């Protein structure tokens, strides 16, 4: 089904795993997601990542280059209030340690 690019969305992606590489499929233009739902990738769509990743210097810089923001409720709500759509991988530490 088509997703109108003038609306807001919250996408939840599964599985979490140790590395969340599937988030990059939402972040970049030209990916299968972008081709399937044109007009959503780019400035209107940001990813939520764990707060701890913004504390680690090299990782912080890496994620700031991509469209990622802190996954805290305050920051996520501000993004939604600004008209942005969000994508995230629910789970976290507990799910990562049981990943096979």
C-alpha positions, 0 to 999 in steps of 0.5 A, a space after each residue: 500500500 502507498 504511504 502518503 509522504 505528507 503524513 507522519 509515521 512511526 515505524 518499528 523494525 524487528 529484530 533488534 540484534 547486536 547491530 541494528 543494521 536494518 536502521 540504515 535501510 530507513 536512513 538512506 535514499 535509494 534503499 528498498 524502503 525509499 523505492 517502495 515508499 518514495 518521499 519519506 526518506 530524508 529530512 522528514 524521517 529520523 531514527 531513534 537510538 539509545 541515549 548511551 550512543 550519544 555519550 560515546 565520542 566516536 559513535 556520537 559523531 557517526 550517528 549525528 551524520 545520519 538522521 538519528 536522534 536520542 530515543 528519550 521521550 522528550 526528544 522523540 515527542 519534540 520530533 513528532 511535534 516538529 512534524 517528523 516521522 520516526 523509525 526505531 527498533 524496539 528492544 534493547 539490552 535484554 534482547 541483544 543478549 539473547 540474540 542467537 
